[in-house]
Amino acid sequence: DFGICQYNLGNFKDANILFEKALEFEKGKDAIIKEELLYHRGMTRYKAGLPNYIADLEKAAKAGITAAVEALEEVK
C-alpha cells in the first residue's frame, strides 16, 4: 500500500524500491498477488524512466491483470 501511495504522489523511484521489497516478501497472510505487484512495479518503472517495465507489464497481462493489458497498449 505504501508503494501505491508513493506512486500516486509521484515518487516513482521510491515506489519502485518498495515494490521490489514487496516482491521479496510474497509469502504469508499479508501477501498480495505477485502479478499485481508486477503491474505496479512496471508502471512505476515506466513513470520513473527505468528499464524492464514492459517485461513486468507483459507478465501481469498474461496473468489476467486487466490494467496491465491496458497499460501495455498505452506505453507501446
N, C-alpha and C positions, 0 to 999 in steps of 0.2 A: 504494500500500500504506500509505503514511504517513497518508493521508486516512482510510482504513478504520480504522487504529489510533486516530486521534483520535476518530472516530465512536464506536468501541467504548468509549473512555474517557469519553465524554460531552462531549467538547469540540467541540460541534456547529458553532459559529461558525468555529473554526479548521479543522475538516474541510471546511466549505463553501468556504473560501478555497483550500484545497489542491485540491479538485475543480474549482474554477474554473480554476486554473492548469493542471491536468491536461488539461482540455478544450482549452486553447490549444495544447498540445503533443501533438496526437493523431497526428502522423506519426512515422515512424521505427521502428526494430526493437523498441523497448520500448513501443510504443503499445498501449493496451488498447481494447477495443471501446467506441466512443462511447456506445452505448446503456447499457452497464454503468455508465459514468461518470454518465450522466443519472439512472439509478436511484439510485446512491449520493448524488448531489447532491440529488435530490428528497427522499430520506429524511432527509438531513442538514438540509435547509431545513425540512422538516416538524417535526423534533425541536427545531430552534432557533427555531421560530416565525417563520421568514422567508417571504416571499411566493414565488409561482410554483412551488411544489413539485408541484402537480397537473400542470402542463404537462410537467415533466420526467418524472414517472411515466407520463403518458399516452404520451409519445414512446417511452419504454423499453418499455412494454407493447405498443405497436403493432409494435415490432421483435422481439417474441417473448421478452422477458425475463420469465420466469415470476414471479420475485419481485416485479416491478413490478405485474403483474396482481393478485397477492395483496395488495400494499400499497395499491393503489387501492381495493380492496374494504374494507380496514381503515380508511382515512382518510376515506372519503366518508360 
